[in-house]
C-alpha cells in the first residue's frame, strides 16, 4: 500500500476515516473552508464526485483554518454547513493544518520536502490529484475551478 493509503484521518463525524479504502481510486484531495471567497467550489467538487464516483473517483475534503481564519466552526457546524449549502456527500475529515510546524502528516506527504509537488499550500481549495496507486499526479491552484478543463482532463486520464 502507498503511504497515502496508510493514513487514517479523523472524520467530521468523529469516526476514523481510513484512506485504505481509496486504494485503486483516483482521489482529489482539497483543503476546504466554509467562509472563503472560493467556498462555492464545494458545489463543483460535489458535482465532480457525483459524475465520476462510479468510475472509481473520490474527493477528499480537508477543512483548514490556517488561511485568514476562514474555517472557524466546530466539526458539527462544518458538516452541517456543507450538507445544507452544497449537498456535500464526499468524505470530509476533521480540521487539519496544511502548513507550518503542525502540518498534518498527509500534507507532509503531499507537499513536504521530497514530495512530487513540494511547497506550502497557498490558500484554501488547493487541489492534489492522486492516482489509483496513491501517487500525486498533479497539483492545482486554489483558483482552478472544479470544472476547469485541465482538471477534468487530468481526472479522466487518471481513470483510464
C-alpha positions as CSV (number, residue, x, y, z in Angstrom):
1,X,0.0,0.0,0.0
2,X,1.1,3.6,-0.6
3,X,2.0,6.0,2.2
4,X,-1.2,7.9,1.3
5,X,-3.3,4.7,1.8
6,X,-1.6,4.0,5.1
7,X,-3.1,7.2,6.6
8,X,-6.1,7.3,8.9
9,X,-7.7,10.7,9.5
10,X,-10.5,11.7,11.8
11,X,-13.8,12.3,10.0
12,X,-16.0,15.2,10.7
13,X,-18.3,12.8,12.5
14,X,-15.5,11.9,15.0
15,X,-15.0,8.4,13.5
16,X,-11.8,7.1,12.0
17,X,-11.5,7.9,8.3
18,X,-9.0,5.4,6.9
19,X,-7.7,6.1,3.4
20,X,-7.0,2.4,2.7
21,X,-10.5,2.0,1.0
22,X,-9.4,4.6,-1.5
23,X,-6.7,2.3,-2.9
24,X,-7.5,1.7,-6.6
25,X,-9.4,5.0,-6.8
26,X,-8.4,8.4,-8.2
27,X,-8.6,10.9,-5.4
28,X,-8.8,14.7,-5.5
29,X,-7.5,16.0,-2.1
30,X,-8.7,19.5,-1.3
31,X,-8.1,21.7,1.7
32,X,-11.5,23.4,2.2
33,X,-13.0,26.3,4.2
34,X,-16.6,27.5,4.8
35,X,-16.1,31.3,4.9
36,X,-13.8,31.8,1.9
37,X,-14.5,33.5,-1.5
38,X,-13.7,30.2,-3.1
39,X,-16.2,28.2,-0.9
40,X,-18.7,27.9,-3.8
41,X,-16.2,25.4,-5.2
42,X,-17.9,22.9,-2.9
43,X,-20.7,22.7,-5.4
44,X,-18.3,21.9,-8.3
45,X,-16.4,19.4,-6.1
46,X,-19.7,17.6,-5.3
47,X,-20.6,17.6,-9.0
48,X,-17.3,16.1,-9.9
49,X,-17.7,13.4,-7.2
50,X,-21.2,12.5,-8.4
51,X,-20.1,12.5,-12.1
52,X,-17.1,10.2,-11.6
53,X,-17.6,8.2,-8.3
54,X,-19.0,5.2,-10.1
55,X,-15.8,5.1,-12.2
56,X,-13.5,4.9,-9.2
57,X,-13.1,8.6,-8.2
58,X,-13.4,10.3,-4.9
59,X,-13.0,13.8,-3.5
60,X,-11.5,14.1,0.0
61,X,-12.2,17.4,1.7
62,X,-9.8,18.6,4.5
63,X,-11.1,21.6,6.4
64,X,-8.4,24.0,7.4
65,X,-8.5,27.2,9.4
66,X,-4.9,28.4,8.6
67,X,-5.9,31.0,5.9
68,X,-7.5,34.1,7.5
69,X,-9.5,32.0,9.9
70,X,-11.9,31.0,7.2
71,X,-12.9,27.7,8.8
72,X,-13.7,28.7,12.4
73,X,-16.7,26.4,13.1
74,X,-16.8,23.1,15.0
75,X,-16.8,19.8,13.2
76,X,-20.6,19.6,13.5
77,X,-21.0,23.1,12.1
78,X,-18.7,22.4,9.2
79,X,-20.6,19.2,8.4
80,X,-24.0,20.9,8.6
81,X,-22.8,23.9,6.5
82,X,-21.5,21.6,3.7
83,X,-24.6,19.4,3.7
84,X,-27.2,22.2,3.8
85,X,-25.5,24.7,1.5
86,X,-23.8,22.4,-1.1
87,X,-25.2,18.9,-0.6
88,X,-21.7,17.5,0.1
89,X,-21.6,13.7,0.2
90,X,-17.9,13.2,-0.4
91,X,-15.7,12.3,2.6
92,X,-14.7,15.2,4.9
93,X,-12.1,15.0,7.6
94,X,-11.8,17.0,10.8
95,X,-9.9,20.3,10.6
96,X,-6.2,19.9,10.0
97,X,-3.1,22.1,9.5
98,X,-1.6,22.1,6.0
99,X,1.4,24.3,6.6
100,X,3.9,25.1,9.3
101,X,5.2,23.0,12.2
102,X,1.8,21.5,12.9
103,X,1.4,20.3,9.3
104,X,-0.5,17.1,9.2
105,X,1.4,14.0,8.1
106,X,-0.8,13.8,5.0
107,X,0.3,17.2,3.9
108,X,3.9,16.4,4.6
109,X,3.5,13.6,2.2
110,X,1.6,15.7,-0.4
111,X,3.6,19.0,-0.3
112,X,6.6,18.5,2.0
113,X,10.2,18.0,1.3
114,X,10.8,15.3,-1.2
115,X,7.2,15.4,-2.5
116,X,6.4,15.3,-6.2
117,X,5.0,18.9,-6.0
118,X,6.6,20.4,-2.8
119,X,5.8,23.7,-1.3
120,X,3.5,25.4,1.1
121,X,-0.2,25.4,0.4
122,X,-1.1,28.8,-0.9
123,X,-4.7,29.2,0.1
124,X,-8.0,27.3,0.6
125,X,-9.1,24.9,-2.1
126,X,-5.6,23.9,-3.4
127,X,-6.0,20.6,-5.1
128,X,-3.9,17.4,-5.4
129,X,-4.9,14.7,-7.8
130,X,-3.7,11.3,-6.8
131,X,-3.6,8.2,-9.0
132,X,-5.1,4.8,-8.1
133,X,-1.7,3.9,-6.6
134,X,-1.8,6.9,-4.2
135,X,0.9,8.8,-6.1
136,X,0.4,12.6,-6.7
137,X,-0.2,13.1,-10.4
138,X,-0.9,16.9,-10.4
139,X,-1.3,19.9,-8.1
140,X,-3.8,22.6,-9.0
141,X,-4.1,26.2,-7.8
142,X,-6.9,27.2,-5.4
143,X,-8.3,29.3,-8.3
144,X,-8.6,26.3,-10.5
145,X,-12.3,25.6,-10.5
146,X,-13.6,22.0,-10.3
147,X,-14.9,22.3,-13.8
148,X,-11.7,23.6,-15.3
149,X,-10.9,21.6,-18.5
150,X,-7.3,20.9,-17.4
151,X,-8.6,19.3,-14.1
152,X,-11.3,17.3,-15.8
153,X,-8.8,16.1,-18.4
154,X,-6.4,15.0,-15.7
155,X,-9.1,13.1,-13.8
156,X,-10.3,11.4,-16.9
157,X,-6.8,10.4,-17.9
158,X,-6.1,9.0,-14.4
159,X,-9.4,7.0,-14.5
160,X,-8.3,5.1,-17.7
